Every structure is written in C-alpha cells, then in structure tokens.
C-alpha cells in the first residue's frame, strides 16, 4: 500500500503525537508543525527531513520544560 505524504509526515512524529504535536499540509509545498494550537515551524516539504522534524519536536519540548 502506497503511503500518502501526510501519512509519511505523521509517522515521522508518531512518538510526539501524545505530547500534542500535529502536522498540517496547507498546500503541496509547505509543512506546518504544531504543538497543540501553536505553530512551531513552517517548513518546505521538499527540503525537510524526518530527523529535522523530530529535532524540532525535541527542541520545543525542552524549551517548554525550561519555561522559555
């Protein structure tokens, strides 16, 4: 079964969904990473990597814990 682009990106943040992260694809070029209702990052789908998205999640969680 062929995965859709949305499924691939959702799989990339699978470990972070329980914390409140979500990915939206507003168009065919952009990827928006949200923590609950807050936009964390807006990235080009053609340039972003799965490790970078995971790093964004980790960095954002650390900033929350530090109270930034």
N, CA, C and O of each residue as an XYZ file, in Angstrom:
272
protein
N       0.829     -1.180      0.000
C       0.000      0.000      0.000
C       0.875      1.247      0.000
O       1.777      1.373      0.829
N       0.621      2.148     -0.905
C       1.407      3.363     -1.026
C       1.012      4.354      0.077
O      -0.170      4.610      0.308
N       2.019      4.896      0.742
C       1.757      5.877      1.791
C       1.558      7.253      1.164
O       2.235      7.605      0.198
N       0.641      8.018      1.711
C       0.474      9.390      1.276
C       1.525     10.253      1.971
O       2.115      9.844      2.971
N       1.750     11.440      1.435
C       2.710     12.353      2.039
C       2.324     12.662      3.481
O       3.188     12.706      4.357
N       1.041     12.874      3.733
C       0.568     13.172      5.085
C       0.883     12.013      6.034
O       1.302     12.236      7.170
N       0.687     10.806      5.580
C       0.970      9.629      6.406
C       2.456      9.534      6.736
O       2.823      9.215      7.866
N       3.290      9.804      5.776
C       4.742      9.749      5.999
C       5.151     10.756      7.072
O       5.917     10.428      7.978
N       4.640     11.979      6.965
C       4.999     13.002      7.951
C       4.394     12.688      9.312
O       5.028     12.914     10.342
N       3.174     12.169      9.320
C       2.571     11.771     10.595
C       3.382     10.659     11.258
O       3.561     10.661     12.476
N       3.864      9.725     10.472
C       4.713      8.659     11.013
C       5.998      9.233     11.606
O       6.530      8.697     12.578
N       6.495     10.320     11.020
C       7.738     10.945     11.490
C       7.598     11.469     12.907
O       8.574     11.490     13.658
N       6.391     11.895     13.285
C       6.190     12.448     14.630
C       5.385     11.512     15.534
O       4.861     11.944     16.560
N       5.288     10.274     15.172
C       4.486      9.307     15.922
C       4.804      9.333     17.422
O       3.895      9.286     18.251
N       6.078      9.408     17.766
C       6.478      9.410     19.176
C       6.099     10.705     19.901
O       6.129     10.763     21.130
N       5.746     11.729     19.145
C       5.474     13.044     19.732
C       3.995     13.416     19.717
O       3.613     14.434     20.295
N       3.173     12.627     19.079
C       1.748     12.947     18.986
C       1.075     12.982     20.353
O       0.211     13.825     20.591
N       1.454     12.088     21.243
C       0.855     12.058     22.576
C       1.169     13.316     23.389
O       0.447     13.651     24.327
N       2.248     14.006     23.024
C       2.586     15.263     23.694
C       1.756     16.428     23.159
O       1.650     17.469     23.808
N       1.166     16.249     21.969
C       0.343     17.310     21.396
C       0.821     17.838     20.060
O       0.312     18.851     19.581
N       1.791     17.172     19.446
C       2.283     17.624     18.137
C       1.392     17.104     17.017
O       0.820     16.017     17.099
N       1.294     17.908     15.978
C       0.498     17.564     14.808
C       1.132     18.217     13.586
O       1.768     19.267     13.687
N       0.953     17.594     12.451
C       1.445     18.155     11.193
C       0.267     18.441     10.287
O      -0.638     17.621     10.128
N       0.300     19.629      9.695
C      -0.687     20.017      8.690
C       0.058     20.318      7.406
O       1.191     20.801      7.425
N      -0.590     20.027      6.296
C      -0.037     20.333      4.981
C      -0.956     21.357      4.319
O      -1.918     20.980      3.649
N      -0.669     22.661      4.500
C      -1.554     23.686      3.972
C      -1.607     23.731      2.446
O      -2.580     24.209      1.865
N      -0.561     23.232      1.810
C      -0.535     23.141      0.346
C       0.469     22.058     -0.041
O       0.933     21.308      0.818
N       0.800     21.974     -1.301
C       1.710     20.919     -1.772
C       3.175     21.208     -1.481
O       4.031     20.355     -1.717
N       3.477     22.403     -0.971
C       4.868     22.773     -0.746
C       5.250     22.895      0.720
O       6.385     22.600      1.092
N       4.317     23.324      1.549
C       4.644     23.602      2.943
C       4.174     22.513      3.895
O       3.217     21.786      3.632
N       4.881     22.434      5.000
C       4.533     21.556      6.110
C       4.510     22.437      7.349
O       5.463     23.170      7.612
N       3.438     22.369      8.101
C       3.322     23.151      9.330
C       3.314     22.197     10.519
O       2.487     21.290     10.598
N       4.240     22.416     11.433
C       4.336     21.612     12.648
C       3.719     22.408     13.790
O       4.125     23.536     14.070
N       2.735     21.804     14.442
C       2.027     22.443     15.544
C       2.239     21.686     16.842
O       2.362     20.461     16.855
N       2.278     22.442     17.936
C       2.178     21.874     19.264
C       0.859     22.380     19.808
O       0.704     23.567     20.094
N      -0.081     21.478     19.946
C      -1.459     21.829     20.289
C      -1.956     22.825     19.246
O      -2.070     22.456     18.077
N      -2.254     24.064     19.610
C      -2.724     25.041     18.624
C      -1.652     26.031     18.192
O      -1.926     26.950     17.420
N      -0.436     25.848     18.686
C       0.634     26.804     18.399
C       1.522     26.308     17.258
O       1.995     25.172     17.266
N       1.736     27.194     16.272
C       2.636     26.874     15.167
C       4.072     26.872     15.675
O       4.549     27.874     16.209
N       4.752     25.755     15.509
C       6.137     25.611     15.954
C       7.096     25.879     14.801
O       8.124     26.531     14.981
N       6.758     25.374     13.619
C       7.635     25.546     12.460
C       6.827     25.417     11.172
O       5.877     24.640     11.083
N       7.233     26.195     10.188
C       6.678     26.072      8.844
C       7.861     25.768      7.931
O       8.803     26.555      7.841
N       7.807     24.627      7.259
C       8.956     24.113      6.526
C       8.572     23.708      5.107
O       7.412     23.403      4.828
N       9.560     23.708      4.215
C       9.340     23.226      2.846
C       9.377     21.705      2.857
O      10.348     21.108      3.322
N       8.327     21.080      2.347
C       8.269     19.618      2.307
C       9.429     19.020      1.526
O       9.937     17.954      1.875
N       9.847     19.710      0.467
C      10.899     19.170     -0.400
C      12.285     19.242      0.234
O      13.216     18.593     -0.243
N      12.432     20.021      1.300
C      13.756     20.196      1.901
C      13.872     19.613      3.308
O      14.977     19.321      3.766
N      12.761     19.442      3.988
C      12.800     18.981      5.377
C      13.036     17.472      5.428
O      12.676     16.735      4.510
N      13.647     17.038      6.520
C      13.895     15.606      6.717
C      13.178     15.138      7.987
O      12.842     15.941      8.858
N      12.956     13.861      8.073
C      12.328     13.281      9.260
C      13.157     13.583     10.510
O      12.585     13.993     11.520
N      14.485     13.395     10.486
C      15.260     13.722     11.692
C      15.127     15.196     12.109
O      15.109     15.504     13.301
N      15.035     16.093     11.137
C      14.903     17.512     11.475
C      13.556     17.792     12.146
O      13.490     18.557     13.108
N      12.494     17.181     11.645
C      11.176     17.363     12.270
C      11.206     16.847     13.709
O      10.675     17.490     14.615
N      11.816     15.708     13.910
C      11.917     15.154     15.267
C      12.754     16.062     16.166
O      12.451     16.222     17.348
N      13.797     16.650     15.608
C      14.622     17.585     16.358
C      13.807     18.820     16.749
O      13.957     19.332     17.859
N      12.953     19.297     15.854
C      12.079     20.432     16.169
C      11.168     20.091     17.346
O      10.981     20.909     18.247
N      10.609     18.902     17.338
C       9.749     18.467     18.445
C      10.528     18.425     19.746
O      10.067     18.941     20.765
N      11.704     17.816     19.721
C      12.537     17.703     20.921
C      12.915     19.081     21.454
O      12.816     19.339     22.654
N      13.344     19.955     20.564
C      13.759     21.301     20.973
C      12.605     22.073     21.580
O      12.778     22.785     22.570
N      11.439     21.935     20.996
C      10.284     22.653     21.513
C       9.889     22.121     22.890
O       9.576     22.900     23.790
N       9.902     20.817     23.054
C       9.592     20.244     24.366
C      10.590     20.701     25.431
O      10.199     21.016     26.555
N      11.868     20.737     25.082
C      12.894     21.198     26.028
C      12.665     22.661     26.395
O      12.839     23.043     27.552
N      12.275     23.488     25.413
C      12.032     24.905     25.705
C      10.846     25.081     26.646
O      10.844     25.989     27.477
N       9.845     24.226     26.522
C       8.687     24.290     27.431
C       9.111     23.914     28.848
O       8.719     24.563     29.818
N       9.912     22.863     28.952
C      10.361     22.423     30.271
C      11.235     23.459     30.961
O      11.224     23.576     32.186
N      12.001     24.219     30.157
C      12.845     25.273     30.709
C      12.045     26.539     31.022
O      12.517     27.428     31.732
N      10.821     26.602     30.476
C       9.991     27.768     30.704
C      10.287     28.927     29.775
O      10.020     30.082     30.104
N      10.841     28.616     28.611
C      11.168     29.680     27.639
C       9.955     30.117     26.878
O      10.047     31.000     26.024
